[in-house]
Amino acid sequence: MHLNPSNNKNLYGYKDLFLTFTNLYKNNFLPNKIIFSGNKGIGKSTFAYHLINYVFSINENNKYNLNENAILDKNNSYKLISKNVHPNFFLISNDDEKNNIQVSKIREMINFTNKSSFNNDPRIILIDNVEYLNINSINALLKVIEEPNNNLYFFLVHDSKVKILDTLSSRCIKFNFFLEGNEKEKIIQKILDDNFYNNLNNDFRNIYNSPGDLFLLFDFFTKNDIDPGISIADLLKLIISKKLFKKDMFIKNNLTFFIELYFNKKINIFNSKDNVYSFYKYFLNKISDCNKYNLDIENVLIEFNGKILNG
C-alpha cells in the first residue's frame, strides 16, 4: 500500500468535505487560492491530490470515482500527475536535502503561469509544505498569487504547527483539516495491520496519532522486522547497534524525536528531574550541533547508549 499522497488512489475520511469541494468546482465557486492546513500525516496532501485529479479527469473515460472517493486504475490524469508530467500541473515541494523552497522554483512556476493552458483546461499549482518557503520565495509568490490568471488555481498544503506569514495566508482561503477520534480509528484500521496497531507499545501509540505518521512507523517496523511491542529504550538500542541512523531515512528524520520521547518519559517517571533534564539538554544540544554542522553523529549515540541506555 502507498501512502505517498501523489500515488495514493484512496482518500480516507473527509467524504463530506470532499463532496463540498467538488460541488464548489462544478458550480464555479471553488476559490482559486486555498490553504489546506492541519497536522502532519492527517491526509491534507492526499485530499489536495484527489481534488486535483477530480478536476483534471472530469471529462475522461475513467474519471474520478466520487462515490468511493477513489482514483481508478486506468485514470489517465493520475498517471501523468504521479510522474509530475501533466501539462496543466505544477508541483512545488521542499527537497529532502534542503529545509526551504528556493526562489528559483517560484520563478519556474511563474514561467509556467505565463504559458497557455493545454486544451484551455484548468491549471493547478500545488505547493506542498508551504511553510518551507523562504522569505524570498514568499515575496516572489505574492506577486503572482495576488491576481492569478483565469482558470488558474493555487493549492497550498500547510503543517499547522508551523506558522506562515500573514501576508500569504491573508490572500488565501484556509481550510483546517482534523479527524475526530472515531474517524481516525477507522482510517488507521483500514491502512494498518490490526495486530500491529493493537500490539503497538504505548510509548508510540500515545504520540503517533495521525494515520500518515503511523503508517511510516509501521513501514519502518515491518522492513526491519521489529516487534511493535518494543519500548522506546529498546528501539533506541536497536537503532544504535544496527547503525540504522546511517542508512534509514525514517530514522534520520525521527531520531531526535525518539530521544526526546525517551527523556520525556524518564522525566515523568522520576521525581528528581534535575539530573535527567541535564542529560536531556546535553545530548539534544550535541545532536543539534551534529545536524547543524553536518558532523558524524555516531560517537554521540555511542556515548548516549553507554551513559543513558545502559548506564
Backbone bond lengths (Angstrom), bond angles and torsions (degrees), N, CA, C in turn:
res aa  C-N    CA-C-N  psi(-1)  N-CA   C-N-CA  omega(-1)  CA-C   N-CA-C  phi
1 M - - - 1.467 - - 1.528 109.92 -
2 H 1.327 116.37 138.56 1.463 121.47 176.41 1.518 109.91 -101.95
3 L 1.325 115.74 134.90 1.455 119.17 169.18 1.524 110.32 -116.81
4 N 1.352 115.51 13.59 1.448 118.58 170.46 1.520 106.90 -67.41
5 P 1.320 118.71 121.35 1.466 120.53 -172.94 1.524 114.80 -52.15
6 S 1.320 117.60 -37.25 1.466 119.69 -177.33 1.525 112.17 -72.86
7 N 1.327 117.61 -19.95 1.465 121.57 -177.59 1.520 113.54 -108.04
8 N 1.313 117.49 -7.07 1.465 120.93 -173.86 1.528 110.34 -79.61
9 K 1.311 116.18 113.42 1.466 120.87 -176.68 1.522 113.37 -82.73
10 N 1.312 117.16 -9.95 1.465 120.92 -178.83 1.523 110.34 -115.21
11 L 1.316 115.67 135.21 1.460 121.10 174.76 1.525 107.62 -103.17
12 Y 1.321 116.13 115.44 1.457 121.12 -178.43 1.525 109.51 -94.25
13 G 1.335 115.62 124.76 1.457 119.80 -178.90 1.524 111.73 78.61
14 Y 1.320 116.16 -177.73 1.471 124.26 174.78 1.537 113.63 60.86
15 K 1.323 117.57 25.81 1.471 120.13 -175.92 1.528 111.69 -60.35
16 D 1.332 116.67 -47.11 1.474 119.39 -179.19 1.522 111.64 -66.87
17 L 1.327 116.35 -40.27 1.462 119.73 179.83 1.524 110.77 -65.10
18 F 1.325 116.70 -40.54 1.465 119.56 179.74 1.526 110.68 -64.51
19 L 1.318 116.33 -39.70 1.473 120.21 177.53 1.526 110.51 -62.38
20 T 1.325 116.85 -37.78 1.466 121.06 176.90 1.524 110.88 -60.94
21 F 1.329 116.62 -45.03 1.467 120.71 -179.55 1.528 111.14 -64.81
22 T 1.314 117.12 -43.34 1.469 119.28 -178.82 1.532 111.25 -66.77
23 N 1.323 116.49 -35.19 1.472 119.29 176.40 1.523 111.19 -66.79
24 L 1.333 115.78 -39.08 1.460 119.66 176.26 1.520 110.60 -60.35
25 Y 1.329 115.89 -41.85 1.471 118.91 -179.70 1.528 111.06 -66.76
26 K 1.338 116.88 -45.37 1.466 120.59 -178.46 1.528 111.93 -60.63
27 N 1.331 115.60 -30.84 1.468 119.99 -177.95 1.528 112.70 -98.88
28 N 1.338 115.86 13.26 1.475 122.46 177.16 1.525 113.24 62.14
29 F 1.335 116.11 32.66 1.466 120.46 178.19 1.533 113.01 -114.96
30 L 1.323 117.09 5.90 1.457 118.72 -178.69 1.522 109.75 -69.32
31 P 1.354 118.56 124.13 1.470 120.18 178.42 1.528 110.28 -59.14
32 N 1.321 115.93 145.34 1.465 118.27 -177.86 1.528 112.84 -92.51
33 K 1.336 117.04 2.55 1.471 120.97 174.81 1.525 107.77 -139.20
34 I 1.327 115.95 104.27 1.461 120.79 -173.25 1.523 110.03 -124.85
35 I 1.327 116.02 137.18 1.463 122.22 170.74 1.527 108.40 -107.87
36 F 1.326 115.72 121.47 1.466 121.69 173.65 1.530 106.32 -96.33
37 S 1.325 117.25 106.72 1.460 121.46 -171.45 1.525 111.21 -115.86
38 G 1.323 116.50 139.19 1.459 120.82 178.11 1.510 110.65 173.31
39 N 1.325 116.23 175.56 1.456 121.02 179.67 1.527 110.75 -64.38
40 K 1.305 115.42 156.05 1.456 121.46 177.37 1.530 110.10 -61.11
41 G 1.338 116.29 135.90 1.452 120.80 175.73 1.515 114.97 82.01
42 I 1.335 117.36 9.00 1.465 121.14 -174.82 1.530 112.25 -86.22
43 G 1.345 117.21 -13.24 1.461 120.97 176.59 1.514 115.49 109.46
44 K 1.319 118.21 10.19 1.468 120.53 -175.55 1.530 112.33 -70.92
45 S 1.346 117.83 -37.03 1.473 119.84 177.86 1.523 110.71 -67.73
46 T 1.329 116.44 -42.13 1.468 119.97 177.35 1.519 110.31 -61.00
47 F 1.326 116.59 -41.90 1.470 121.39 176.99 1.527 110.00 -57.72
48 A 1.329 117.08 -46.26 1.469 120.92 -179.12 1.528 110.89 -62.13
49 Y 1.331 117.05 -44.24 1.470 120.11 179.73 1.527 111.49 -63.91
50 H 1.324 117.23 -36.58 1.456 119.82 178.89 1.536 110.93 -69.49
51 L 1.309 116.43 -38.36 1.464 119.03 177.01 1.525 110.54 -65.35
52 I 1.324 116.32 -39.99 1.472 120.61 176.77 1.521 110.10 -61.05
53 N 1.329 116.70 -42.89 1.459 119.47 179.74 1.519 111.28 -65.57
54 Y 1.316 115.94 -39.55 1.472 119.52 177.74 1.532 110.18 -57.82
55 V 1.320 116.77 -45.97 1.468 121.47 -177.75 1.529 110.73 -64.95
56 F 1.330 116.49 -46.99 1.464 120.07 -174.62 1.529 113.11 -73.66
57 S 1.329 116.99 -30.35 1.477 118.90 -173.31 1.524 113.12 -99.78
58 I 1.313 117.00 8.89 1.465 120.44 -171.73 1.534 112.66 -59.76
59 N 1.330 117.39 -26.55 1.466 120.43 -179.89 1.531 112.38 -109.52
60 E 1.320 116.95 11.09 1.464 120.35 179.28 1.524 111.18 -85.40
61 N 1.329 115.67 160.99 1.470 120.26 177.40 1.529 111.01 -64.67
62 N 1.329 116.39 -38.27 1.464 121.39 -179.22 1.527 109.36 -109.59
63 K 1.320 114.21 59.53 1.458 119.67 -175.91 1.528 111.72 -70.67
64 Y 1.308 114.71 172.48 1.462 121.72 -177.72 1.530 110.86 -57.09
65 N 1.340 115.84 135.04 1.464 121.85 179.41 1.524 109.13 -87.56
66 L 1.315 115.68 96.98 1.460 121.04 -174.96 1.530 111.99 -72.14
67 N 1.318 117.29 -27.63 1.468 119.92 179.82 1.523 111.89 -66.93
68 E 1.341 115.46 -36.89 1.464 120.51 -177.00 1.526 112.91 -103.23
69 N 1.324 116.49 -2.03 1.473 119.97 -172.80 1.523 110.51 49.81
70 A 1.326 113.94 55.58 1.462 119.70 -175.11 1.523 110.60 -143.19
71 I 1.328 115.04 151.93 1.459 122.54 176.42 1.520 108.00 -98.88
72 L 1.321 117.07 127.45 1.457 121.76 -178.06 1.532 111.00 -71.78
73 D 1.338 115.25 152.63 1.467 120.50 -176.33 1.528 112.36 -59.63
74 K 1.335 117.30 -34.61 1.467 120.91 -176.57 1.528 112.59 -96.08
75 N 1.314 116.12 15.05 1.460 120.40 179.00 1.535 109.31 -66.67
76 N 1.329 116.10 117.15 1.463 120.52 -174.25 1.532 112.22 -68.30
77 S 1.322 117.02 -40.44 1.466 120.13 -179.29 1.525 111.38 -62.23
78 Y 1.345 115.68 -36.73 1.470 119.41 178.19 1.528 110.72 -58.35
79 K 1.331 116.11 -45.18 1.466 119.83 -178.89 1.523 110.92 -60.93
80 L 1.325 116.40 -40.72 1.464 120.39 -178.22 1.529 111.80 -72.72
81 I 1.335 116.50 -42.41 1.465 120.67 -178.47 1.522 110.93 -66.68
82 S 1.340 117.14 -43.55 1.462 120.39 -177.77 1.523 112.10 -63.68
83 K 1.354 116.24 -26.31 1.469 120.70 176.09 1.525 112.12 -94.39
84 N 1.341 115.52 -0.51 1.461 122.64 -179.59 1.534 111.94 58.12
85 V 1.351 115.22 43.94 1.466 119.71 178.95 1.536 111.69 -126.57
86 H 1.320 117.63 11.37 1.464 119.36 177.55 1.529 108.87 -67.72
87 P 1.344 117.98 129.98 1.474 120.14 -173.86 1.526 114.31 -65.90
88 N 1.327 118.01 -19.82 1.468 120.39 -178.83 1.529 112.66 -108.52
89 F 1.326 115.87 16.78 1.468 121.12 -177.16 1.516 109.90 -125.15
90 F 1.343 115.61 135.25 1.462 120.10 176.75 1.521 108.48 -132.84
91 L 1.329 115.88 125.38 1.464 121.96 -176.98 1.520 110.69 -108.08
92 I 1.333 114.70 133.48 1.469 121.57 171.46 1.522 107.02 -125.43
93 S 1.323 116.13 124.64 1.469 120.01 176.26 1.513 108.61 -148.38
94 N 1.332 115.62 162.81 1.458 118.09 -178.91 1.514 110.14 -77.02
95 D 1.328 115.54 136.06 1.457 122.43 176.29 1.522 108.99 -66.17
96 D 1.343 116.02 142.59 1.469 119.71 179.14 1.528 112.28 -59.18
97 E 1.306 116.05 -25.98 1.460 119.90 -176.35 1.526 112.92 -91.43
98 K 1.323 117.37 -3.89 1.457 120.06 -176.87 1.512 109.97 -129.28
99 N 1.340 115.51 157.14 1.455 120.63 -179.04 1.515 113.10 -97.93
100 N 1.323 117.42 -3.22 1.459 117.99 178.88 1.516 110.97 -143.15
101 I 1.322 114.41 165.76 1.458 121.45 178.97 1.524 107.66 -97.61
102 Q 1.319 115.67 120.93 1.456 121.18 -173.67 1.524 111.43 -74.04
103 V 1.334 115.29 152.39 1.462 121.07 -179.30 1.531 111.33 -64.09
104 S 1.337 117.49 -24.59 1.467 120.45 178.53 1.522 111.31 -60.47
105 K 1.340 116.42 -33.67 1.465 120.23 178.40 1.531 110.71 -67.94
106 I 1.321 116.59 -36.43 1.468 120.33 177.33 1.525 110.14 -67.43
107 R 1.325 116.61 -37.09 1.469 119.32 178.20 1.529 110.93 -65.20
108 E 1.332 117.00 -37.32 1.467 120.51 174.92 1.524 110.37 -61.93
109 M 1.324 115.09 -41.63 1.462 119.88 178.89 1.523 111.63 -63.84
110 I 1.327 117.50 -39.07 1.461 121.10 178.95 1.527 110.20 -63.21
111 N 1.331 116.86 -40.02 1.466 120.12 175.64 1.523 110.78 -61.38
112 F 1.322 116.11 -38.06 1.462 121.18 177.69 1.528 111.06 -62.61
113 T 1.311 117.21 -41.58 1.468 120.39 -178.74 1.514 112.42 -68.29
114 N 1.322 116.70 -24.47 1.470 120.20 -178.86 1.525 113.11 -82.89
115 K 1.318 116.77 -8.19 1.463 120.94 178.58 1.529 110.24 -88.56
116 S 1.301 115.84 161.47 1.466 120.95 179.24 1.522 110.23 -74.26
117 S 1.305 115.03 148.77 1.457 120.83 177.16 1.526 110.25 -72.61
118 F 1.329 115.94 143.11 1.461 120.62 175.74 1.524 109.44 -73.07
119 N 1.320 116.75 122.88 1.474 123.52 -179.27 1.534 112.86 60.99
120 N 1.330 116.67 20.36 1.466 121.35 -177.88 1.533 112.98 58.08
121 D 1.330 115.74 24.56 1.465 121.03 178.17 1.528 109.92 -84.80
122 P 1.335 116.67 164.23 1.473 119.61 178.14 1.525 111.50 -59.34
123 R 1.313 115.04 149.44 1.466 121.36 173.10 1.521 108.47 -115.68
124 I 1.331 115.15 143.39 1.466 119.87 -177.13 1.519 109.53 -131.42
125 I 1.322 114.63 131.43 1.466 121.97 173.45 1.516 107.71 -108.24
126 L 1.313 115.98 121.44 1.464 121.65 178.39 1.521 108.81 -107.48
127 I 1.329 116.08 120.95 1.467 121.12 174.27 1.522 107.04 -110.14
128 D 1.319 115.80 103.46 1.460 121.39 -178.75 1.527 108.61 -90.52
129 N 1.319 116.11 136.83 1.472 121.66 -175.09 1.534 110.29 61.57
130 V 1.316 115.29 55.46 1.460 120.55 -176.01 1.528 111.58 -61.23
131 E 1.329 117.12 -21.30 1.466 120.96 179.57 1.528 112.24 -65.18
132 Y 1.341 117.23 -13.64 1.465 120.77 179.36 1.526 113.34 -89.09
133 L 1.311 117.61 1.18 1.465 119.39 173.64 1.523 109.38 -65.98
134 N 1.335 117.23 130.15 1.460 118.31 174.22 1.530 109.34 -82.98
135 I 1.311 116.65 175.68 1.461 120.44 -172.13 1.527 111.55 -63.30
136 N 1.336 117.32 -36.41 1.465 120.11 178.10 1.526 110.95 -67.49
137 S 1.332 115.48 -38.47 1.469 119.95 178.54 1.521 110.86 -65.22
138 I 1.330 116.18 -42.13 1.468 120.50 -179.94 1.525 110.43 -63.59
139 N 1.317 116.60 -44.65 1.466 119.95 -179.28 1.525 111.29 -61.60
140 A 1.338 116.07 -39.86 1.468 119.63 178.19 1.522 110.84 -67.95
141 L 1.339 116.40 -38.54 1.464 120.82 179.99 1.524 111.27 -66.11
142 L 1.333 117.08 -39.90 1.462 121.17 -177.11 1.528 111.92 -59.05
143 K 1.326 116.24 -32.79 1.464 119.99 -177.18 1.528 111.65 -66.14
144 V 1.345 116.73 -32.38 1.461 119.61 -176.52 1.524 112.13 -97.93
145 I 1.339 116.48 -25.36 1.461 119.22 -176.87 1.533 111.69 -81.35
146 E 1.314 116.95 -17.16 1.464 121.09 -178.38 1.525 111.23 -59.23
147 E 1.325 116.27 -49.23 1.471 121.13 178.76 1.523 108.39 -136.27
148 P 1.335 117.50 81.15 1.466 120.55 -176.99 1.525 112.46 -67.06
149 N 1.320 115.34 155.60 1.464 120.97 177.56 1.527 110.51 -62.53
150 N 1.307 115.78 161.64 1.463 120.44 178.69 1.526 110.98 -61.09
151 N 1.322 114.94 143.20 1.466 121.36 176.22 1.529 112.68 62.77
152 L 1.333 115.88 29.02 1.466 121.77 178.74 1.521 108.52 -120.60
153 Y 1.335 115.63 128.81 1.465 121.04 -177.50 1.528 110.16 -119.23
154 F 1.332 115.11 141.19 1.459 122.03 173.32 1.529 108.62 -112.44
155 F 1.328 117.00 118.74 1.456 122.73 174.18 1.528 107.94 -110.12
156 L 1.318 116.40 116.61 1.459 122.28 -177.79 1.529 109.73 -112.11
157 V 1.317 116.76 121.73 1.468 121.82 -179.37 1.526 108.34 -100.57
158 H 1.336 115.60 128.97 1.464 121.14 -167.75 1.526 111.96 -132.74
159 D 1.328 116.20 128.42 1.469 121.70 171.36 1.523 107.39 -77.47
160 S 1.327 116.81 112.56 1.469 121.34 -171.81 1.521 113.61 -65.33
161 K 1.336 117.64 -13.47 1.467 119.79 178.89 1.525 111.90 -78.14
162 V 1.331 116.35 -11.52 1.472 121.24 -178.95 1.525 108.30 -115.89
163 K 1.307 116.29 124.03 1.465 121.14 -177.28 1.526 110.39 -73.12
164 I 1.331 115.59 141.69 1.461 120.81 171.93 1.529 108.44 -114.94
165 L 1.317 115.84 159.47 1.462 120.64 -174.49 1.528 111.16 -62.57
166 D 1.329 114.60 139.81 1.468 119.90 178.42 1.525 111.87 -61.86
167 T 1.329 116.56 -30.50 1.467 119.58 179.95 1.527 111.71 -62.52
168 L 1.349 116.18 -26.17 1.454 120.33 176.80 1.525 111.16 -88.21
169 S 1.326 116.61 -50.57 1.467 120.23 -175.79 1.528 112.03 -63.82
170 S 1.340 116.96 -31.49 1.468 120.00 -178.24 1.527 112.39 -69.51
171 R 1.302 117.44 -16.85 1.468 121.46 -179.76 1.532 112.44 -92.56
172 C 1.317 116.24 0.01 1.465 120.73 -175.59 1.528 110.70 -126.12
173 I 1.322 115.12 163.27 1.459 121.98 170.41 1.524 107.45 -93.99
174 K 1.326 117.05 123.94 1.454 120.33 -177.73 1.526 111.02 -101.43
175 F 1.337 115.12 134.58 1.465 122.38 172.99 1.524 108.08 -118.05
176 N 1.323 116.39 123.21 1.465 121.23 -178.92 1.521 110.43 -91.13
177 F 1.323 115.91 128.52 1.459 122.48 -177.90 1.527 110.31 -103.26
178 F 1.316 115.25 132.69 1.463 121.09 174.11 1.522 108.02 -156.51
179 L 1.325 115.12 159.58 1.455 121.25 179.04 1.517 109.40 -119.89
180 E 1.331 116.39 132.92 1.455 120.55 172.26 1.524 109.28 -67.68
181 G 1.330 116.33 157.88 1.465 120.80 -176.70 1.511 113.75 -53.08
182 N 1.343 117.49 -48.26 1.462 121.05 -178.12 1.526 111.62 -64.98
183 E 1.331 116.10 -41.56 1.457 119.92 -179.37 1.523 110.54 -66.31
184 K 1.316 115.88 -39.33 1.460 120.54 179.08 1.527 110.78 -63.31
185 E 1.324 116.50 -42.88 1.467 121.13 178.63 1.524 110.77 -60.98
186 K 1.326 117.36 -42.12 1.466 121.18 -179.28 1.527 110.92 -63.85
187 I 1.332 116.40 -41.65 1.462 120.27 -179.89 1.527 110.46 -66.19
188 I 1.325 116.28 -43.16 1.464 120.78 179.35 1.527 110.50 -59.99
189 Q 1.320 116.66 -41.36 1.460 120.70 179.30 1.527 111.96 -65.82
190 K 1.333 116.92 -30.19 1.464 120.60 179.44 1.521 111.62 -73.33
191 I 1.325 117.25 -38.54 1.461 120.05 -172.03 1.523 113.77 -96.69
192 L 1.345 117.65 -14.10 1.457 120.42 -177.06 1.515 111.57 -118.91
193 D 1.326 114.44 153.21 1.456 121.24 171.84 1.529 109.00 -65.42
194 D 1.337 116.14 130.54 1.478 120.23 -177.80 1.518 112.06 -55.95
195 N 1.331 116.70 -41.25 1.463 119.68 -178.24 1.524 111.74 -62.78
196 F 1.332 115.44 -36.06 1.467 118.58 179.93 1.522 110.67 -64.12
197 Y 1.316 116.33 -52.68 1.464 119.32 -175.07 1.529 111.58 -67.32
198 N 1.329 116.87 -40.70 1.470 120.17 -178.60 1.521 112.50 -66.67
199 N 1.335 116.17 -31.07 1.465 120.41 -177.62 1.522 113.20 -97.83
200 L 1.323 117.27 -0.82 1.464 120.66 -177.25 1.520 110.95 -64.04
201 N 1.331 115.06 130.49 1.463 121.02 179.54 1.529 110.06 -58.37
202 N 1.318 116.36 139.84 1.463 121.03 -179.25 1.520 112.92 -61.91
203 D 1.362 116.67 -19.90 1.467 119.47 174.80 1.530 110.20 -54.01
204 F 1.334 116.42 -35.90 1.464 121.63 -177.66 1.527 111.99 -101.51
205 R 1.308 116.40 -35.96 1.463 120.38 -175.60 1.526 111.53 -61.80
206 N 1.322 116.75 -34.01 1.466 120.25 -178.62 1.520 112.58 -79.34
207 I 1.341 116.94 -13.89 1.463 121.02 -177.12 1.524 111.40 -106.74
208 Y 1.326 116.09 -46.10 1.463 120.90 -179.75 1.521 108.76 -84.75
209 N 1.304 116.83 92.12 1.467 119.65 -173.97 1.516 114.19 -118.69
210 S 1.333 117.66 10.32 1.464 119.17 172.94 1.525 108.40 -108.23
211 P 1.331 118.34 144.55 1.465 120.97 -177.23 1.526 113.71 -55.10
212 G 1.332 116.81 -42.64 1.461 120.21 -178.54 1.510 112.46 -63.57
213 D 1.328 117.60 -45.49 1.460 121.02 179.82 1.525 111.34 -65.79
214 L 1.333 116.43 -39.80 1.464 120.23 178.54 1.525 111.18 -64.08
215 F 1.326 117.07 -37.12 1.455 119.26 179.00 1.528 110.76 -65.70
216 L 1.321 117.87 -40.66 1.461 120.96 177.89 1.527 110.82 -62.53
217 L 1.341 116.10 -40.22 1.462 120.29 176.90 1.527 110.24 -64.40
218 F 1.335 116.22 -44.76 1.463 121.72 177.91 1.532 110.69 -58.73
219 D 1.320 116.89 -44.75 1.461 121.95 -179.23 1.527 110.56 -62.15
220 F 1.326 116.70 -42.62 1.471 120.96 179.18 1.529 111.14 -65.20
221 F 1.337 117.18 -46.49 1.459 121.01 179.67 1.531 110.61 -61.71
222 T 1.328 116.90 -41.96 1.460 121.11 -177.11 1.525 111.23 -66.73
223 K 1.330 116.89 -46.76 1.468 121.05 -178.81 1.519 111.82 -61.19
224 N 1.317 117.35 -32.28 1.463 121.50 -176.25 1.525 113.13 -104.54
225 D 1.358 115.79 10.57 1.465 122.11 176.19 1.531 111.34 52.93
226 I 1.332 115.41 50.63 1.466 121.95 -177.88 1.525 109.02 -101.91
227 D 1.313 116.24 132.53 1.463 121.87 177.23 1.526 109.21 -65.56
228 P 1.349 118.20 127.38 1.475 119.65 -179.79 1.522 113.80 -62.79
229 G 1.333 117.57 -16.45 1.457 120.56 178.65 1.515 114.28 -82.89
230 I 1.328 117.39 1.76 1.464 121.34 -177.75 1.524 111.11 -63.09
231 S 1.331 116.08 144.20 1.469 120.34 177.98 1.519 109.76 -82.10
232 I 1.313 116.58 165.86 1.457 120.59 178.88 1.526 110.82 -64.56
233 A 1.355 117.22 -36.18 1.471 120.93 179.23 1.526 110.58 -64.58
234 D 1.341 116.96 -47.02 1.466 120.21 -179.25 1.527 111.53 -68.61
235 L 1.327 117.01 -32.80 1.464 119.42 177.08 1.528 110.13 -65.01
236 L 1.314 117.51 -42.62 1.463 120.42 178.91 1.530 110.99 -63.84
237 K 1.324 117.40 -39.21 1.473 120.57 175.96 1.524 110.34 -60.32
238 L 1.323 116.23 -42.43 1.466 121.43 179.95 1.521 111.06 -65.25
239 I 1.321 116.35 -43.79 1.470 121.19 179.51 1.526 110.76 -59.21
240 I 1.331 115.76 -41.63 1.470 120.34 -177.94 1.526 111.06 -73.78
241 S 1.336 117.06 -43.97 1.474 120.13 -176.90 1.527 111.79 -66.40
242 K 1.345 117.05 -37.02 1.467 121.25 -179.84 1.525 112.97 -91.96
243 K 1.327 115.59 -0.44 1.466 122.37 179.39 1.538 112.00 55.58
244 L 1.332 114.73 39.78 1.465 119.24 179.60 1.521 111.86 -67.31
245 F 1.323 116.67 -20.70 1.464 120.74 179.68 1.524 111.73 -66.44
246 K 1.339 117.06 -14.60 1.464 120.31 -179.85 1.523 113.33 -92.41
247 K 1.347 116.60 -24.76 1.460 118.21 -169.78 1.518 115.04 -125.66
248 D 1.317 118.15 -10.76 1.461 120.07 -176.80 1.524 110.12 -108.19
249 M 1.357 116.50 120.03 1.464 120.54 -176.09 1.524 111.56 -65.05
250 F 1.330 117.15 -35.21 1.465 120.07 178.71 1.527 110.19 -60.00
251 I 1.334 116.85 -42.70 1.461 120.56 179.88 1.526 110.74 -70.28
252 K 1.302 117.19 -38.89 1.464 119.72 177.51 1.525 110.91 -57.79
253 N 1.339 115.62 -37.15 1.465 120.36 -178.47 1.517 113.38 -82.72
254 N 1.352 117.39 -18.93 1.464 120.00 -171.81 1.527 114.67 -121.35
255 L 1.325 117.80 -0.87 1.458 120.21 -175.47 1.526 112.30 -59.36
256 T 1.319 117.06 -48.53 1.466 120.29 179.60 1.524 110.84 -59.96
257 F 1.324 116.09 -40.82 1.463 120.69 178.54 1.521 111.12 -62.03
258 F 1.336 117.60 -42.26 1.468 121.28 179.23 1.526 111.15 -62.95
259 I 1.317 116.59 -41.12 1.466 119.74 179.71 1.523 110.72 -67.94
260 E 1.327 116.76 -39.50 1.467 120.11 174.79 1.523 110.76 -61.31
261 L 1.322 116.70 -41.48 1.460 121.91 178.74 1.520 110.82 -61.89
262 Y 1.331 116.22 -41.92 1.464 120.72 178.50 1.528 111.23 -60.99
263 F 1.332 116.72 -48.22 1.465 120.51 -178.20 1.521 111.89 -67.85
264 N 1.327 116.92 -38.43 1.470 119.42 178.23 1.520 111.28 -61.37
265 K 1.326 115.89 -37.88 1.459 119.59 177.53 1.526 110.14 -65.81
266 K 1.328 117.07 -41.81 1.464 121.15 179.18 1.526 111.30 -63.70
267 I 1.335 115.96 -41.22 1.462 120.18 -179.90 1.524 110.60 -63.48
268 N 1.324 116.33 -36.63 1.462 120.06 179.60 1.532 112.62 -72.41
269 I 1.334 116.36 -27.32 1.468 120.39 -177.11 1.521 111.85 -80.88
270 F 1.334 116.04 -46.22 1.463 120.00 -173.06 1.525 111.63 -88.82
271 N 1.318 115.05 140.52 1.466 119.90 177.16 1.526 110.64 -70.47
272 S 1.327 115.83 -37.79 1.457 120.44 179.70 1.517 108.83 -87.01
273 K 1.331 116.67 102.75 1.459 121.17 -173.29 1.529 113.21 -91.60
274 D 1.334 117.30 -19.12 1.460 120.24 -171.14 1.523 112.48 -59.15
275 N 1.337 116.67 -47.44 1.460 120.44 -176.93 1.523 111.24 -66.29
276 V 1.328 116.38 -43.59 1.465 120.84 178.86 1.530 110.09 -62.77
277 Y 1.326 116.09 -42.81 1.457 120.41 -177.12 1.526 111.64 -66.77
278 S 1.329 117.50 -34.18 1.469 120.20 178.55 1.529 110.19 -65.94
279 F 1.341 117.48 -40.74 1.460 120.82 175.18 1.532 111.06 -65.30
280 Y 1.314 114.57 -39.85 1.467 120.97 178.43 1.531 110.01 -55.71
281 K 1.313 117.24 -51.46 1.467 121.40 -179.09 1.526 111.07 -65.76
282 Y 1.335 115.99 -40.17 1.467 121.12 -177.72 1.526 111.18 -59.81
283 F 1.334 116.81 -51.19 1.459 119.85 -175.39 1.534 112.36 -76.20
284 L 1.315 117.23 -36.04 1.468 118.37 177.73 1.524 111.50 -65.43
285 N 1.338 116.89 -36.43 1.463 119.98 176.93 1.525 111.27 -66.80
286 K 1.341 115.99 -40.04 1.465 119.68 179.10 1.529 111.36 -64.39
287 I 1.332 115.90 -43.07 1.467 120.27 179.24 1.527 110.71 -65.94
288 S 1.322 115.74 -39.36 1.464 120.35 177.66 1.524 110.77 -61.30
289 D 1.327 117.31 -41.58 1.465 121.05 178.60 1.529 111.04 -64.53
290 C 1.338 116.54 -39.57 1.469 120.42 178.13 1.524 110.58 -61.40
291 N 1.324 115.96 -44.04 1.462 119.68 179.57 1.527 111.54 -68.51
292 K 1.319 115.43 -39.62 1.461 120.51 -176.85 1.524 112.03 -67.07
293 Y 1.337 116.13 -41.86 1.465 120.52 -174.63 1.532 112.55 -105.41
294 N 1.348 115.74 12.06 1.460 121.40 177.05 1.533 111.77 57.01
295 L 1.325 116.05 46.47 1.463 122.17 179.63 1.523 110.13 -96.73
296 D 1.331 115.58 159.02 1.463 121.06 177.77 1.527 109.20 -70.72
297 I 1.335 115.27 126.10 1.462 120.76 -174.42 1.533 112.48 -89.79
298 E 1.328 117.88 -5.64 1.462 121.02 -171.88 1.526 112.76 -60.23
299 N 1.322 118.16 -45.24 1.467 120.36 -178.38 1.529 111.65 -63.13
300 V 1.331 116.72 -36.14 1.467 120.57 177.53 1.524 110.21 -64.01
301 L 1.329 116.63 -41.78 1.464 120.59 -178.46 1.525 111.52 -71.05
302 I 1.329 116.80 -34.77 1.472 119.79 175.76 1.528 109.67 -63.77
303 E 1.322 116.25 -41.57 1.466 120.38 176.92 1.527 110.85 -64.55
304 F 1.323 116.58 -42.62 1.464 121.87 178.18 1.532 111.03 -60.93
305 N 1.320 115.43 -42.34 1.463 120.58 179.76 1.527 111.24 -64.81
306 G 1.342 116.12 -42.62 1.462 120.12 -178.04 1.521 113.65 -72.16
307 K 1.330 116.94 -44.02 1.465 120.70 -174.65 1.531 113.59 -84.00
308 I 1.325 116.63 -31.51 1.468 119.75 -172.64 1.523 112.18 -108.98
309 L 1.320 116.52 -59.34 1.465 119.12 -174.09 1.521 112.69 -68.83
310 N 1.326 116.01 -36.62 1.464 119.94 -179.42 1.528 111.96 -115.72
311 G 1.335 115.55 12.93 1.469 119.85 -176.63 1.520 112.89 -82.16
